[in-house]
Amino acid sequence: MKRFLLAFATIVLSNVLSAQAPTWSSDIAPILYNNCTVCHHTGGLAPFSLLTYSDAYSHRIQMVNSVSSGKMPPWPPDPSYKHFKGERYLTTDEVTKINAWVTANAPAGDTTSAPPAPVYTNASVLGNVDAVLQLPTFTVPNFPGDLYQCFVVPNGLTQDEYITAMEVLPGNPEIVHHVLIYEDTSSTHDAQQLDASTPEPGYTNFGGPGVPKANLIGGWVPGSQPFVYPNGMGVLLHKNKDIVVQIHYPFGSAGKTDSTKINLKLSTGALRPVFIAPPLNHLTSLVNGPLVIPPNTTKTFAEEFTIPTNFPIQGISLLNVAPHAHLICTNWLVFAKTPSDDTIPLIKINDWDFHWQGFYTFQKLQFLPKGSTFFGFATYDNTANNPHNPNHPPATVTVGEATTDEMMVVYFSYLIYQQGDENYVIDSSILQQQPTGILTPEDAASVVSTPQLYDALPNPARNETTIGYYLPHAAKTELAVFDISGKLVESMAVSGEAGHNSFVYNTSQLQKGTYIVQLNSGGQTKAKRLFVTE
């Protein structure tokens, strides 16, 4: 009976402490609405929604682990090296609030005072557009690997125009891995001929679109927002030409259907043309190639490209940067050096993730005078220690377009330099707080100094439930289950690692009724009620 009374008192004390913790309505909802729900909503790119308190509570353990590790929100560039427009990361204060909220068992607060939830229609956010490129409905065939399908759409223009904004709306986000958009400038409509030679919509081609006179004009990766060019800038589209849209459908997409759409805003004014090119690439600028990574090795490759001094221009102004590699790449460093030996940082990615790639727009145009040299370094880990390695055991990886091959390419969008570009501001926001890195157990211990036990999920439980708990320090830890009379039903040794932990408990052996789950760690105890149904 003493043990039961101790458990009951612990529940009461836990409820009192929760009232002092951050609440969903006042503290957590604003963070989620500003940073997470653009993907985490019904029909969005993420696997679950975070729009409601119930959503956030159900996924609180996943959420706290993801934000504490820096995995979410996904923002690969290192902000301590270079800032970009629209950076997605949580401040240390925001991560601390989420940790404290989860640790206090995620109190709701006054839900009537919560900010209104954003509304997502999964439709265009550009509003009125000037052109809609609707791709044909396409069912992915039973292909032996990754499929790169190219679709051809006439642009329908009777005069040259500039793209001032571009938005890609995947028809089936589940299978559209990424999209590259080209203009076929050939007078013979070469891409149309390739399309006509195959019975299915479009044609298959690894690499680019398979036609020699194709210019890259845009792209899309998961999480991308519509790209809007700064005032007075745009990508030139030539009249009566074709748009070629290459979509990567990954292995496992067979039998699924897609019909992607691209929205464009256009202008006929005298705009500054934006060009997209990969001066750093494994075909022409690799200095220690070839790009071959033997099994059980880690290797760093280097690329260089110098802007020729005989160009009839002063230099170029960089708008954005997009490194590209595949699965076994682990990090990137890209910078430039001017003829006067000034170093221009461009991008650094410490934990490369093939599934989160994009074009990252600088906060200011980056002026590079002719004679400047681009430098790119990328490391590839082809060992069993790399969790993204597609080969078990590791095998030799070489250059190729398949996901299991590798690439080393850095795209840039750029303009021909004009006087004053070095002072051209694209994003004037100033980030006041340093971004969060990995929140260590020591950091978390500063938020709360005692072990915490969370409500089981699901609760009531039928066959099994997940019991989450938090430990400020590593310690020998056990979970004990008592019936409502205080009789011990079962005790289990569980992980005693510092931080957030979880344990899946088999409840099928228990009779219907009310139980007490007690956490014992480092001489301290916490308890929660558990309801079991038949």
Residue pairs with C-beta under 8 A, 6 or more apart in sequence:
1 486
3 482
3 486
4 482
4 485
4 486
4 516
6 525
6 527
7 482
7 486
7 516
7 518
7 525
7 527
8 527
10 518
10 525
10 526
10 527
11 527
11 528
11 529
14 105
14 452
14 453
14 526
14 527
14 528
17 104
18 104
18 105
18 107
19 107
20 104
21 100
21 101
21 103
21 104
21 107
22 28
22 97
22 98
22 100
22 101
22 104
22 107
23 101
23 107
23 108
23 109
23 110
24 53
24 56
24 57
24 101
24 106
24 107
24 108
24 109
24 111
24 114
25 53
25 108
25 109
25 110
25 111
25 112
25 113
25 114
26 109
26 110
26 113
26 114
27 97
27 101
27 109
28 56
28 97
28 98
28 101
29 53
29 56
29 114
29 115
29 117
30 115
31 90
31 94
31 97
31 98
32 40
32 50
32 51
32 56
33 115
33 117
33 118
35 73
35 88
35 90
35 94
36 50
36 72
36 73
37 44
37 49
37 50
37 51
37 117
37 118
37 120
38 44
38 118
38 120
38 225
39 45
39 46
39 222
39 223
40 46
40 48
40 49
40 50
40 51
40 55
41 49
41 50
41 51
41 118
41 120
42 49
42 51
42 120
43 120
43 122
44 120
44 122
44 173
45 173
45 222
45 223
48 55
48 58
48 59
49 55
50 56
50 59
50 63
51 117
51 118
52 117
53 108
53 111
53 114
56 63
56 106
57 106
57 108
58 457
60 101
60 102
60 106
60 454
60 468
61 102
61 454
61 466
61 468
61 500
61 502
63 72
63 98
63 102
64 98
64 99
64 102
64 500
65 71
65 500
66 72
67 73
67 90
67 94
67 95
67 98
67 436
67 439
68 95
68 98
68 99
68 438
68 439
68 444
68 499
68 500
69 438
69 439
70 89
70 436
70 437
70 438
73 88
73 89
73 90
74 88
74 223
74 353
74 356
75 87
75 88
75 89
76 349
76 351
76 352
76 353
76 356
76 357
77 84
77 87
77 347
77 348
77 349
77 360
78 348
78 349
78 350
79 87
79 89
79 431
79 434
79 435
80 434
80 435
81 345
81 347
81 348
82 345
82 346
82 347
82 348
82 362
83 363
83 431
84 320
84 360
84 361
84 362
84 363
84 427
85 360
85 361
85 362
85 363
85 426
85 427
86 225
86 361
86 427
87 431
87 435
89 435
89 436
90 98
90 435
90 436
91 433
91 434
91 435
91 436
92 433
92 434
92 435
92 436
92 439
93 433
94 436
95 436
95 439
96 439
96 443
96 447
99 439
99 444
99 447
99 448
100 447
100 448
101 107
102 454
102 470
102 500
103 447
103 448
103 452
103 470
104 448
104 452
105 452
105 454
105 455
106 454
123 169
124 167
124 169
124 263
125 167
125 225
125 226
126 165
126 167
126 226
126 263
126 265
129 165
129 167
129 263
129 264
129 265
130 264
130 265
130 266
131 155
131 156
131 263
131 264
131 266
132 261
132 262
132 263
132 264
133 153
133 155
133 243
133 245
133 261
133 262
133 263
133 264
134 153
134 259
134 261
135 151
135 153
135 171
135 201
135 202
135 245
135 247
135 258
135 259
135 260
135 261
135 262
136 151
136 201
136 202
136 259
137 171
137 201
137 257
137 258
137 259
138 149
138 151
138 200
138 201
138 202
138 257
138 258
138 259
139 255
139 256
139 257
140 147
140 149
140 175
140 249
140 253
140 254
140 255
140 256
140 257
140 258
141 147
141 200
141 254
142 254
142 255
143 249
143 251
143 254
145 251
145 402
145 403
145 404
146 177
146 248
146 249
146 250
146 251
146 401
146 402
146 403
147 204
147 248
147 249
147 253
148 204
148 205
148 206
148 207
148 246
148 247
148 248
148 249
148 401
149 201
149 202
149 203
149 204
149 246
149 247
149 249
150 191
150 194
150 195
150 202
150 203
150 204
150 205
150 209
150 210
150 244
150 245
150 246
150 247
151 195
151 201
151 202
151 244
151 245
151 246
151 247
152 184
152 191
152 192
152 194
152 195
152 202
152 242
152 243
152 244
152 245
153 242
153 243
153 245
154 192
154 240
154 241
154 242
154 243
155 183
155 237
155 239
155 240
155 241
155 242
155 243
157 237
157 238
157 239
157 240
157 241
158 239
158 240
159 239
159 268
160 236
160 237
160 238
160 239
160 268
161 236
161 237
161 239
161 266
161 267
161 268
162 234
162 235
162 236
162 237
162 266
162 267
162 268
162 269
162 271
162 273
163 217
163 218
163 229
163 234
163 235
163 236
163 237
163 264
163 265
163 266
164 228
164 229
164 233
164 234
164 265
164 266
164 267
164 271
165 226
165 227
165 228
165 229
165 264
165 265
166 181
166 217
166 218
166 226
166 227
166 262
166 263
166 264
166 265
167 226
167 227
167 262
167 263
167 264
168 179
168 181
168 218
168 220
168 224
168 260
168 261
168 262
169 260
169 261
169 262
169 263
170 176
170 179
170 220
170 258
170 260
171 257
171 258
171 259
171 260
171 261
172 256
172 257
172 258
172 259
172 260
173 222
174 256
175 249
175 250
175 253
175 256
175 258
176 247
176 248
176 249
176 258
176 260
177 222
177 247
177 248
177 249
177 250
178 219
178 220
178 221
178 222
178 247
178 248
178 357
179 219
179 220
179 221
179 245
179 246
179 247
179 248
179 260
180 208
180 216
180 218
180 219
180 245
180 246
181 216
181 217
181 218
181 219
181 220
181 243
181 244
181 245
181 246
181 262
182 208
182 209
182 214
182 215
182 216
182 217
182 243
182 244
182 245
182 246
183 214
183 215
183 217
183 237
183 238
183 241
183 242
183 243
183 244
184 190
184 191
184 192
184 209
184 211
184 213
184 214
184 241
184 242
184 243
184 244
185 213
185 214
185 215
185 238
185 241
186 211
186 212
186 213
189 242
190 211
190 212
190 213
191 209
191 210
191 211
191 214
191 242
191 244
192 242
194 203
194 205
194 210
194 211
195 201
195 202
195 203
197 203
198 204
203 210
205 246
206 400
206 401
206 402
207 401
208 214
208 216
208 246
209 244
209 246
211 244
214 244
215 276
216 276
216 277
216 411
217 235
217 237
217 243
217 276
218 227
218 235
218 276
219 322
219 359
221 356
221 357
221 358
222 355
222 356
223 356
223 358
224 358
226 263
227 359
228 265
229 235
229 274
229 319
230 319
230 424
230 426
232 271
232 272
233 271
233 272
233 273
233 274
233 319
233 415
234 267
234 271
234 272
234 273
234 274
235 273
235 274
235 275
235 276
236 273
237 266
243 262
245 260
245 262
247 258
247 260
249 258
250 403
251 403
272 415
272 416
272 418
273 415
273 416
274 319
274 413
274 414
274 415
275 413
275 414
275 415
276 411
276 412
276 413
276 414
277 411
277 412
277 414
278 324
278 409
278 410
278 411
278 412
279 285
279 305
279 374
279 410
279 412
280 303
280 304
280 305
280 334
280 374
280 376
280 408
280 409
280 410
281 303
281 408
281 409
281 410
282 289
282 290
282 291
282 301
282 303
282 399
282 407
282 408
282 409
284 305
285 303
285 304
285 305
285 374
285 376
286 301
286 302
286 303
286 408
287 302
287 303
287 304
288 301
288 302
289 301
290 398
290 399
291 301
291 398
291 399
291 406
291 407
291 408
292 396
292 397
292 398
292 399
293 299
293 328
293 380
293 382
293 396
293 397
293 398
293 406
294 382
294 396
295 382
295 383
295 391
295 393
295 394
295 395
295 396
296 382
296 383
296 384
296 394
297 382
297 383
298 330
298 379
298 380
298 381
298 382
298 383
299 379
299 380
299 382
300 377
300 378
300 379
300 380
301 377
301 378
301 379
301 380
301 408
302 375
302 376
302 377
303 374
303 375
303 376
303 377
303 408
303 410
304 373
304 374
304 375
304 376
305 373
305 374
306 371
306 372
306 373
306 374
307 315
307 316
307 368
307 369
307 370
307 371
307 372
307 373
308 370
309 370
309 371
311 370
313 370
313 416
313 417
314 369
314 370
314 417
315 367
315 368
315 369
315 370
315 372
315 417
316 367
316 368
316 370
316 414
316 415
316 416
316 417
317 365
317 366
317 367
317 368
317 414
317 415
317 416
317 417
317 418
317 421
317 422
317 424
318 346
318 362
318 365
318 366
318 367
318 368
318 412
318 413
318 414
319 361
319 362
319 365
319 412
319 413
319 414
319 415
319 426
320 359
320 360
320 361
320 362
320 412
320 413
321 334
321 346
321 347
321 359
321 360
321 362
321 410
321 411
321 412
322 357
322 358
322 359
322 360
322 410
322 411
322 412
323 332
323 334
323 347
323 349
323 352
323 357
323 376
323 378
323 409
323 410
323 411
324 357
324 407
324 408
324 409
324 410
324 411
325 332
325 352
325 354
325 378
325 380
325 406
325 407
325 408
325 409
326 354
326 403
326 404
326 405
326 406
326 407
327 354
327 388
327 389
327 390
327 403
327 404
327 406
328 380
328 381
328 382
328 386
328 388
328 389
328 390
328 397
328 406
329 352
329 354
329 378
329 379
329 380
329 406
329 408
330 351
330 352
330 379
330 380
330 381
330 386
331 348
331 349
331 350
331 351
331 352
331 378
331 379
332 347
332 348
332 349
332 352
332 376
332 377
332 378
333 347
333 348
333 376
333 377
333 378
334 346
334 347
334 348
334 374
334 375
334 376
334 377
334 410
335 343
335 344
335 345
335 346
335 375
336 343
336 344
336 346
336 366
336 368
336 372
336 373
336 374
336 375
337 343
337 344
337 372
337 373
337 375
338 344
338 368
338 369
338 371
338 372
339 369
339 371
339 372
344 366
344 368
344 372
346 366
346 374
347 360
352 378
354 388
354 403
359 411
359 413
361 426
361 427
362 426
363 425
363 426
363 427
363 428
363 429
364 422
364 423
364 424
364 425
364 426
365 415
365 421
365 422
365 424
365 426
367 417
367 421
367 422
369 417
374 410
376 408
376 410
378 408
380 397
380 406
381 389
382 389
382 394
382 396
382 397
383 389
383 394
384 392
384 393
384 394
390 403
390 404
391 397
391 404
397 404
397 405
397 406
398 405
398 406
399 405
399 406
399 407
400 406
400 407
401 407
415 421
441 472
441 473
441 474
441 498
441 499
444 470
444 472
444 498
444 499
445 472
445 473
445 498
448 470
448 472
449 472
450 472
450 524
450 526
451 469
451 470
451 471
451 472
451 475
451 477
451 519
451 521
451 522
451 524
451 526
452 469
452 470
452 526
453 467
453 468
453 469
453 517
453 518
453 519
453 526
453 527
453 528
454 467
454 468
454 469
454 470
454 528
455 528
456 465
456 466
456 467
456 505
456 517
456 528
456 530
457 465
457 466
457 468
458 465
459 465
459 529
459 530
459 531
460 531
460 532
460 533
461 505
461 507
461 530
461 531
461 532
461 533
462 507
462 508
462 532
462 533
462 534
463 506
463 507
463 508
464 504
464 505
464 506
464 507
464 508
465 504
465 505
465 507
465 530
466 502
466 503
466 504
466 505
467 479
467 502
467 503
467 504
467 505
467 517
468 500
468 501
468 502
468 503
469 477
469 479
469 494
469 500
469 501
469 502
469 503
469 519
469 521
469 526
470 499
470 500
470 501
471 477
471 496
471 497
471 498
471 499
471 501
471 521
471 522
472 498
473 498
473 522
474 496
474 497
474 498
475 496
475 521
475 522
476 493
476 496
476 521
476 522
477 493
477 494
477 495
477 496
477 519
477 520
477 521
477 522
478 491
478 492
478 493
478 494
478 519
478 520
478 521
479 491
479 492
479 494
479 503
479 505
479 517
479 518
479 519
479 520
480 488
480 490
480 491
480 492
480 517
480 518
480 520
481 488
481 489
481 490
481 491
481 505
481 510
481 515
481 516
481 517
481 518
481 530
482 488
482 489
482 515
482 516
482 518
483 489
483 513
483 514
483 515
483 516
484 513
484 514
484 515
484 516
486 516
489 510
489 515
492 503
492 505
494 501
494 503
495 501
495 503
496 521
505 517
507 530
507 532
510 532
511 532
512 532
512 533
512 534
513 531
513 532
514 529
514 530
514 531
514 532
515 529
515 530
515 531
515 532
516 527
516 528
516 529
516 530
517 527
517 528
517 529
517 530
518 525
518 526
518 527
519 525
519 526
519 527
